[in-house]
Amino acid sequence: MSAIPALVAPEQRATRDAHHDRLFAGLLKACALLVLAALLGAAFATLWGGREAFHTFGWHFLVNPAWDPGNQDYGALVPVIGTLATSFIALLMAVPVSFGIALYLSEVAPRWLRTPVAAAIELLAGVPSIIYGMWGLFIFAPFFAEHIKPWLTNYLGNKPDDGHPSWVAAHVPFVGKLFASDYPFGASILTAGIVLAVMIIPFISSVMREVFQTVPTRLKESAYALGSSTWEVAWDIVLPYTRSAVIGGIFLGLGRALGETMAVTFVLGNAMELSASLLDPGASIASTIANQFSEAVGLQKSALMALAFLLFVVTFFVLLIARLMLRRLASREGR
Amino acid sequence: MDTLYLRRRLANALALILSSAATLLGLAFLAWILWATLRQGIAALDLKLFTRITADGEQGGLANAMVGSLIINLIGIAIATPIGVLAGTWLAEYARRTRLGETIRFLNDILLSAPSIVMGLFVYTIIVLPSTALTHGNTSFSGFAGGVALALIALPVIVRTTDEMLRLVPSTLREAALSLGVPQWKLTSQILLRAARSGIVTGVLLALARISGETAPLLFTAFGNNFMTLDPLDKMSSLPQVIYQYANDPGEAMHAMAWAGAFVVTLFVLLLSLASRLLFARKVSHD
């Protein structure tokens, strides 16, 4: 008689536990789906906000160089080119330097120096981007205007102070135009590219260092045993082994550079005009939004939202490639 | 033979010199940036920064911005932590090898570096616009909206660290608990999360460090307010937003205050990342 309640209780408990398990799993899954919702939501919100601009301008929006609130004529060409140019300059400078840093930290430096130097470089990655922006605005841009820009316009540009195009400008096509400028201040596409480069170097170099460390020691030591130099091991063993992840790291840096707002807004000059010169002020998508969104109404606001949608889509695909490339190495590692 | 050897030696020496130079260059920029912030920031430090508000202009301080930053960051972390920990737990414990789990983990990594200004516009669309319409303009931009925008940026950081930390918990712990008949929800919430606690706290600290310097998403959500407010439904200023505003101002006194604010933010962020490093002496990646 007394055995029956004792048998029932555990069964009830098992059902209750199963019920709680389902509830708990459902709650966790809902939270995880929020991540998905955030990404999709951001894409749809900007697309929806930009519908008026997309509807009004159509595909012409992408190639229209105008940004004219007076005539309600908006195009994405200037900020898109500004974004691409600054990010490209940043990559051009950041990739070799990051490779050097990663090589130094994984192969060259004495062992006791590796951890502190790596920590210092990562410290640079933690500095908020607005600090880069302030440093760029108050310290680097004046320095650039005073020391670097005159040199560039004199030796590479086609409009130096003495009126004669430089030797380089006279002999190499396009270069003269890239480095010609009448603009007296330090804010320019090149300045923004340099500040961005400083900002993404720690990201790229720490990814590269991490993947360099996954190269099996056996592989490297076999090469050393055959008489390879450190450089040959790095270039012919380490780099081919980690190629996809290195490209992934570079794309990760590119993703950062494309979407960065604060580090570039201060040093870009915010001119909505197309210019061939890297020393002229320009605009990027993020800086245009940051500068204009608060005061924008109607079609202008919609155009800014449309810009944000473009930026989001482009960075999404860049980061997608980055993660896929990074994952390739991880899957070969069996992780 | 000899020239080949010489050439290889030379190439090697050149590469080593260049790579050392690259490292020196990186460290030099780090030193330059930190030194500038330190020098200009300390020169501008003043007690009135902490007691006066931004409405007083050149004679004012940053008190309301600091309080606002604190409130907005707390809202952000308070929203992102539970969601992030639960989502990370799902990825690590319930969906380790499922297709949906892999997809979400992958997208979370993308969200990690998504442009923060787009997140600001997203929150503007889903919170600022509806609240303006619903309250007939009484509540438009708000500290709460700013907090949600920061939560979106903190979320992927917390999800990822929770996921990674739970994977480090040995499966013997799971098997031991399950063999004793512990239901899975109890196992997860009382054993696994406890075992991974220090790692998860590290993730939360890292997320806090990440969001406390964010400026772009706050411009169109919290907007800024020259007066002190504790009401999260009111417009609210924050340190990065005031730095942005003052740095764009032509006045020298404003620039000094912007540097002081930058110094405070940098110090806070660096101390936080130091604390998280000490708390969990494992290399945590920033990517």
Boltz contact constraints between the chains, C-beta under 6 A:
constraints:
  - contact:
      token1: [A, 17]
      token2: [B, 183]
      max_distance: 6.0
  - contact:
      token1: [A, 20]
      token2: [B, 185]
      max_distance: 6.0
  - contact:
      token1: [A, 21]
      token2: [B, 183]
      max_distance: 6.0
  - contact:
      token1: [A, 21]
      token2: [B, 184]
      max_distance: 6.0
  - contact:
      token1: [A, 21]
      token2: [B, 185]
      max_distance: 6.0
  - contact:
      token1: [A, 24]
      token2: [B, 185]
      max_distance: 6.0
  - contact:
      token1: [A, 25]
      token2: [B, 94]
      max_distance: 6.0
  - contact:
      token1: [A, 28]
      token2: [B, 86]
      max_distance: 6.0
  - contact:
      token1: [A, 28]
      token2: [B, 89]
      max_distance: 6.0
  - contact:
      token1: [A, 28]
      token2: [B, 90]
      max_distance: 6.0
  - contact:
      token1: [A, 29]
      token2: [B, 90]
      max_distance: 6.0
  - contact:
      token1: [A, 31]
      token2: [B, 83]
      max_distance: 6.0
  - contact:
      token1: [A, 31]
      token2: [B, 86]
      max_distance: 6.0
  - contact:
      token1: [A, 31]
      token2: [B, 87]
      max_distance: 6.0
  - contact:
      token1: [A, 32]
      token2: [B, 87]
      max_distance: 6.0
  - contact:
      token1: [A, 32]
      token2: [B, 90]
      max_distance: 6.0
  - contact:
      token1: [A, 32]
      token2: [B, 104]
      max_distance: 6.0
  - contact:
      token1: [A, 34]
      token2: [B, 83]
      max_distance: 6.0
  - contact:
      token1: [A, 35]
      token2: [B, 87]
      max_distance: 6.0
  - contact:
      token1: [A, 35]
      token2: [B, 104]
      max_distance: 6.0
  - contact:
      token1: [A, 35]
      token2: [B, 108]
      max_distance: 6.0
  - contact:
      token1: [A, 36]
      token2: [B, 104]
      max_distance: 6.0
  - contact:
      token1: [A, 38]
      token2: [B, 152]
      max_distance: 6.0
  - contact:
      token1: [A, 39]
      token2: [B, 107]
      max_distance: 6.0
  - contact:
      token1: [A, 39]
      token2: [B, 111]
      max_distance: 6.0
  - contact:
      token1: [A, 41]
      token2: [B, 122]
      max_distance: 6.0
  - contact:
      token1: [A, 42]
      token2: [B, 118]
      max_distance: 6.0
  - contact:
      token1: [A, 42]
      token2: [B, 122]
      max_distance: 6.0
  - contact:
      token1: [A, 45]
      token2: [B, 122]
      max_distance: 6.0
  - contact:
      token1: [A, 45]
      token2: [B, 125]
      max_distance: 6.0
  - contact:
      token1: [A, 46]
      token2: [B, 121]
      max_distance: 6.0
  - contact:
      token1: [A, 49]
      token2: [B, 125]
      max_distance: 6.0
  - contact:
      token1: [A, 97]
      token2: [B, 22]
      max_distance: 6.0
  - contact:
      token1: [A, 100]
      token2: [B, 18]
      max_distance: 6.0
  - contact:
      token1: [A, 100]
      token2: [B, 19]
      max_distance: 6.0
  - contact:
      token1: [A, 100]
      token2: [B, 22]
      max_distance: 6.0
  - contact:
      token1: [A, 101]
      token2: [B, 22]
      max_distance: 6.0
  - contact:
      token1: [A, 101]
      token2: [B, 23]
      max_distance: 6.0
  - contact:
      token1: [A, 101]
      token2: [B, 26]
      max_distance: 6.0
  - contact:
      token1: [A, 103]
      token2: [B, 19]
      max_distance: 6.0
  - contact:
      token1: [A, 104]
      token2: [B, 19]
      max_distance: 6.0
  - contact:
      token1: [A, 104]
      token2: [B, 20]
      max_distance: 6.0
  - contact:
      token1: [A, 104]
      token2: [B, 23]
      max_distance: 6.0
  - contact:
      token1: [A, 108]
      token2: [B, 16]
      max_distance: 6.0
  - contact:
      token1: [A, 108]
      token2: [B, 19]
      max_distance: 6.0
  - contact:
      token1: [A, 121]
      token2: [B, 26]
      max_distance: 6.0
  - contact:
      token1: [A, 124]
      token2: [B, 30]
      max_distance: 6.0
  - contact:
      token1: [A, 125]
      token2: [B, 286]
      max_distance: 6.0
  - contact:
      token1: [A, 126]
      token2: [B, 273]
      max_distance: 6.0
  - contact:
      token1: [A, 128]
      token2: [B, 213]
      max_distance: 6.0
  - contact:
      token1: [A, 128]
      token2: [B, 265]
      max_distance: 6.0
  - contact:
      token1: [A, 128]
      token2: [B, 269]
      max_distance: 6.0
  - contact:
      token1: [A, 130]
      token2: [B, 215]
      max_distance: 6.0
  - contact:
      token1: [A, 130]
      token2: [B, 240]
      max_distance: 6.0
  - contact:
      token1: [A, 130]
      token2: [B, 243]
      max_distance: 6.0
  - contact:
      token1: [A, 131]
      token2: [B, 37]
      max_distance: 6.0
  - contact:
      token1: [A, 131]
      token2: [B, 262]
      max_distance: 6.0
  - contact:
      token1: [A, 131]
      token2: [B, 266]
      max_distance: 6.0
  - contact:
      token1: [A, 134]
      token2: [B, 247]
      max_distance: 6.0
  - contact:
      token1: [A, 134]
      token2: [B, 262]
      max_distance: 6.0
  - contact:
      token1: [A, 135]
      token2: [B, 33]
      max_distance: 6.0
  - contact:
      token1: [A, 135]
      token2: [B, 36]
      max_distance: 6.0
  - contact:
      token1: [A, 137]
      token2: [B, 247]
      max_distance: 6.0
  - contact:
      token1: [A, 139]
      token2: [B, 36]
      max_distance: 6.0
  - contact:
      token1: [A, 198]
      token2: [B, 29]
      max_distance: 6.0
  - contact:
      token1: [A, 201]
      token2: [B, 26]
      max_distance: 6.0
  - contact:
      token1: [A, 203]
      token2: [B, 287]
      max_distance: 6.0
  - contact:
      token1: [A, 207]
      token2: [B, 287]
      max_distance: 6.0
  - contact:
      token1: [A, 229]
      token2: [B, 8]
      max_distance: 6.0
  - contact:
      token1: [A, 229]
      token2: [B, 12]
      max_distance: 6.0
  - contact:
      token1: [A, 230]
      token2: [B, 12]
      max_distance: 6.0
  - contact:
      token1: [A, 231]
      token2: [B, 11]
      max_distance: 6.0
  - contact:
      token1: [A, 231]
      token2: [B, 12]
      max_distance: 6.0
  - contact:
      token1: [A, 231]
      token2: [B, 15]
      max_distance: 6.0
  - contact:
      token1: [A, 252]
      token2: [B, 287]
      max_distance: 6.0
  - contact:
      token1: [A, 255]
      token2: [B, 113]
      max_distance: 6.0
  - contact:
      token1: [A, 256]
      token2: [B, 113]
      max_distance: 6.0
  - contact:
      token1: [A, 259]
      token2: [B, 115]
      max_distance: 6.0
  - contact:
      token1: [A, 261]
      token2: [B, 117]
      max_distance: 6.0
  - contact:
      token1: [A, 261]
      token2: [B, 216]
      max_distance: 6.0
  - contact:
      token1: [A, 262]
      token2: [B, 215]
      max_distance: 6.0
  - contact:
      token1: [A, 286]
      token2: [B, 117]
      max_distance: 6.0
  - contact:
      token1: [A, 289]
      token2: [B, 117]
      max_distance: 6.0
  - contact:
      token1: [A, 293]
      token2: [B, 220]
      max_distance: 6.0
  - contact:
      token1: [A, 308]
      token2: [B, 118]
      max_distance: 6.0
  - contact:
      token1: [A, 308]
      token2: [B, 121]
      max_distance: 6.0
  - contact:
      token1: [A, 311]
      token2: [B, 115]
      max_distance: 6.0
  - contact:
      token1: [A, 312]
      token2: [B, 118]
      max_distance: 6.0
  - contact:
      token1: [A, 315]
      token2: [B, 115]
      max_distance: 6.0
  - contact:
      token1: [A, 319]
      token2: [B, 110]
      max_distance: 6.0
  - contact:
      token1: [A, 319]
      token2: [B, 113]
      max_distance: 6.0
  - contact:
      token1: [A, 323]
      token2: [B, 109]
      max_distance: 6.0
